[in-house]
């Protein structure tokens, strides 16, 4: 299925062959307090599940915002499905979905109304079917008629993920996707995201402070420290490189280094 996704159909029905769904090269960004990102390279291939990790101040958020075209780099380039930012940002963003647990949902809209609004914005041809499939993918079809005021924080997170996947994006960016979810729901989210990546070739890029979730969901990890990439590999490879039992041990080690 991964080979098929590399030659995926775009929204006009034509194929666009790309080696990397996301390709960021030499990203640099400075603020008054100093350089937040210092020459970061980052690629994500079709169907690949990648986490960007690091202690506070490592440059994760700034890197993510540059990859989404929200923040312009001082130097470097970002390409999404062959579209260069910022010139082709509108075309690039048509292939991107984004969700974060901290984003609010309208309280007076029903879930189907909220999702229908985004399906229209995404240009989804069969919105009802896409909404139904999205809700069922994460086993929350029973919430379709619920109002925003009736949803728990975890349910709102799930609805946000469904919203971001209605158009089967080529790149799905998630910030702390399971932060407010209990273990059983987190398991369903991981299964749903894996199926999306495998069946549709969606590339997944996440940030998280939950190292156990990262180990369960992703196949590649990019660790940042002081605005630079210090490790890039599978969770097992990185733990072995730093002589730690797991990613949590690596994270704690790098957090200690960042304070020196």
SULJO-V665272 format. One record per backbone hydrogen bond with DSSP energy under -1.0 kcal/mol. NH is the residue of the N-H (numbers start at 1). CO is the residue of the C=O. If there is no record, write none. Layout:
# SULJO-V665272
NH:CO / NH:CO
This chain:
# SULJO-V665272
5:1 / 6:2 / 7:4 / 8:5 / 10:14 / 13:10 / 16:8 / 21:44 / 22:44 / 23:79 / 24:42 / 25:77 / 27:40 / 28:75 / 29:37 / 31:34 / 34:31 / 36:29 / 37:29 / 38:227 / 39:27 / 40:27 / 42:24 / 44:22 / 47:201 / 48:45 / 50:204 / 51:220 / 52:206 / 53:222 / 58:55 / 63:59 / 64:60 / 65:61 / 66:62 / 67:63 / 68:64 / 70:65 / 71:65 / 74:28 / 75:28 / 77:25 / 79:23 / 80:83 / 81:21 / 83:80 / 85:78 / 88:84 / 89:86 / 92:88 / 93:89 / 95:92 / 96:93 / 97:171 / 99:173 / 101:175 / 103:100 / 111:146 / 112:144 / 114:110 / 115:111 / 116:112 / 117:113 / 118:114 / 119:115 / 120:116 / 121:117 / 122:118 / 124:119 / 130:126 / 131:127 / 132:128 / 133:129 / 134:130 / 135:131 / 136:132 / 137:133 / 139:136 / 140:135 / 143:140 / 144:141 / 146:143 / 148:109 / 149:107 / 150:147 / 151:148 / 156:152 / 157:153 / 158:154 / 159:155 / 160:156 / 161:157 / 162:158 / 163:159 / 164:160 / 165:162 / 168:165 / 170:95 / 171:95 / 172:203 / 173:97 / 174:205 / 175:99 / 176:207 / 179:176 / 181:178 / 186:182 / 187:183 / 188:184 / 189:185 / 190:186 / 191:187 / 192:188 / 193:189 / 194:190 / 195:191 / 196:192 / 197:193 / 198:194 / 199:195 / 200:196 / 201:197 / 202:196 / 203:170 / 204:48 / 205:172 / 206:50 / 207:174 / 211:209 / 214:210 / 215:211 / 216:212 / 217:213 / 218:214 / 219:49 / 220:49 / 221:233 / 222:51 / 223:231 / 224:53 / 225:228 / 227:58 / 228:225 / 230:223 / 231:223 / 233:221 / 238:234 / 239:235 / 240:236 / 241:237 / 242:238 / 243:240 / 244:239 / 250:246 / 251:247 / 252:248 / 253:249 / 254:250 / 255:251 / 256:252 / 257:253 / 258:254 / 260:257
